[in-house]
Amino acid sequence: MKIISILSNAVTLCFLFSATALWAQGDQKKLDYLVLMNADTLYGKISSVKDNKLKFENQQKEKLTFTPDQVYRAYWQSKKKVYAPSYVEKGLEVVPGTSPKMYRIQKGTDQDPTFAEVLADGEIMAYYVSELKFSGGAAVNVGGGGAGMMPTILVNKNKYAYALKKGTGEVAEINSNNNGLFSNAKKKRQITFTQLINDEPELLAEFEMEQKYNYDVFIKYIVRYNELQQAKESPSDQSRLFIY
């Protein structure tokens, strides 16, 4: 009977340890987490992400601040967003002789990376970035002192989505809220995007059969392209951490 009792206690302890481990794993899935450039993972809560600063509280309730060069990926679970350091916001230049325009990261750029929202992750990275444009203007002052002109500052927020191919460094714009009324930017995006996936002929052929081209279509083909490339990668390729 003593042996049975001991076995019963052992089984109960194993069950409790397993249940605790599963609970901890399930609890961690609800937490935000960071993958640092040294490959460490921190769980906790992200409170804000700005261009040059990420605020984070770890599981020990310590408040930490990270810069883009310290973080490989930031997973903001509650907002369902992923951030990564990138040069696309401030380090792009036009590739000479390309029409429509293709971009690349400036060679020897002295710009620091900024946090950019990741729309798709893999061999082709898709990023969302925004920038504020300030311009001067004038408005009529109709106050008690009489009518007159007063200077104003106009602020416009331009939003862009870019696709960056790691292997070639090519960058193509895939969306923008700054197209202009008579712009043919959408047609140009179709052309530049084909350069990113032309090393997968079957996928490219499917893309060229699409009836319309927009942001959602571009993201769909980026995801499919990345899946094809991931199947070809070795574990060592997937373990390398770089900023693009």
JOTAQUI-V997314 format. One record per residue. BURIAL is b if it has 9 or more other ideal C-beta (glycine too) atoms within 8 Angstrom, else e. D_FIRST is the distance of its C-alpha to the first C-alpha in Angstrom with 2 decimals. Layout:
# JOTAQUI-V997314
burial: <BURIAL & BURIAL>
d_first: <D_FIRST & D_FIRST>
This chain:
# JOTAQUI-V997314
burial: <e & e & e & e & e & e & e & e & e & e & e & e & e & e & e & e & e & e & e & e & e & e & e & e & e & e & e & b & e & e & b & b & b & b & b & b & e & e & b & e & e & b & b & b & e & b & e & e & b & e & e & e & b & b & b & b & b & b & e & e & e & e & e & b & e & b & b & b & b & e & b & b & b & b & b & b & b & e & e & e & e & b & b & b & b & b & b & b & b & e & b & b & e & e & b & e & e & e & e & e & b & b & b & b & b & b & e & e & e & e & e & e & b & b & b & b & b & b & e & b & e & b & b & b & b & b & b & b & b & e & e & e & e & e & e & e & e & e & e & e & b & e & e & e & e & e & e & e & e & e & e & e & e & e & e & e & e & b & b & b & b & b & b & b & b & b & e & e & b & b & b & b & b & b & b & b & e & e & e & e & e & e & e & e & b & b & e & b & b & b & b & b & b & b & b & b & b & e & e & b & e & e & b & b & e & b & b & e & e & e & e & e & b & e & e & e & b & b & b & e & b & b & b & b & b & b & b & b & b & b & e & e & e & e & e & e & e & e & e & e & e & e & b & b>
d_first: <0.00 & 3.82 & 5.41 & 5.11 & 6.18 & 8.67 & 9.91 & 10.43 & 12.33 & 14.24 & 15.30 & 16.42 & 18.40 & 19.98 & 21.00 & 22.52 & 24.37 & 25.68 & 26.78 & 28.49 & 30.25 & 31.43 & 32.65 & 34.54 & 36.12 & 37.13 & 38.52 & 40.54 & 42.13 & 43.77 & 45.24 & 48.58 & 48.52 & 50.95 & 51.12 & 53.20 & 55.70 & 53.38 & 50.74 & 48.47 & 47.07 & 47.08 & 45.49 & 46.93 & 49.87 & 53.43 & 55.96 & 59.18 & 60.71 & 64.38 & 66.54 & 65.88 & 62.85 & 59.28 & 57.45 & 53.66 & 50.89 & 47.73 & 44.16 & 44.80 & 47.70 & 50.29 & 53.55 & 54.89 & 58.10 & 58.61 & 61.79 & 62.13 & 62.15 & 58.64 & 56.88 & 56.46 & 55.05 & 54.27 & 52.16 & 52.93 & 50.29 & 51.40 & 54.94 & 53.95 & 56.28 & 56.21 & 58.59 & 59.73 & 62.42 & 65.58 & 69.28 & 70.37 & 71.41 & 73.83 & 74.24 & 75.66 & 79.03 & 80.88 & 80.98 & 84.70 & 86.43 & 83.75 & 84.85 & 82.93 & 81.58 & 78.48 & 76.83 & 75.04 & 73.65 & 76.54 & 76.65 & 76.06 & 75.42 & 75.23 & 73.51 & 69.98 & 67.41 & 66.49 & 63.45 & 64.05 & 62.00 & 60.59 & 61.30 & 60.13 & 58.46 & 58.93 & 61.89 & 64.07 & 63.30 & 64.58 & 65.24 & 66.50 & 68.78 & 71.23 & 74.21 & 76.48 & 80.22 & 82.62 & 86.23 & 89.12 & 90.97 & 93.13 & 92.96 & 95.60 & 95.41 & 96.74 & 96.01 & 98.48 & 100.20 & 101.53 & 100.47 & 99.75 & 97.47 & 94.36 & 92.26 & 88.74 & 85.82 & 84.26 & 80.66 & 79.35 & 75.81 & 75.89 & 72.70 & 72.16 & 69.59 & 69.92 & 68.37 & 68.15 & 67.62 & 65.98 & 67.37 & 71.01 & 71.06 & 72.90 & 72.48 & 73.59 & 73.89 & 72.04 & 72.63 & 74.72 & 75.99 & 79.27 & 80.83 & 84.15 & 85.94 & 87.65 & 85.16 & 84.13 & 81.03 & 78.71 & 80.62 & 80.59 & 76.82 & 76.40 & 78.54 & 76.87 & 73.37 & 74.11 & 74.58 & 70.97 & 69.53 & 72.32 & 70.21 & 68.12 & 70.90 & 68.92 & 67.59 & 71.08 & 72.58 & 70.20 & 71.08 & 74.78 & 74.35 & 73.07 & 75.38 & 75.10 & 73.91 & 72.24 & 69.49 & 66.70 & 67.99 & 68.18 & 64.59 & 63.40 & 65.08 & 63.91 & 60.28 & 60.88 & 62.74 & 59.96 & 57.38 & 59.60 & 59.95 & 56.26 & 55.54 & 57.91 & 56.60 & 54.49 & 51.59 & 53.89 & 56.51 & 54.09 & 52.94 & 56.45 & 57.29 & 60.96 & 63.12 & 65.63>
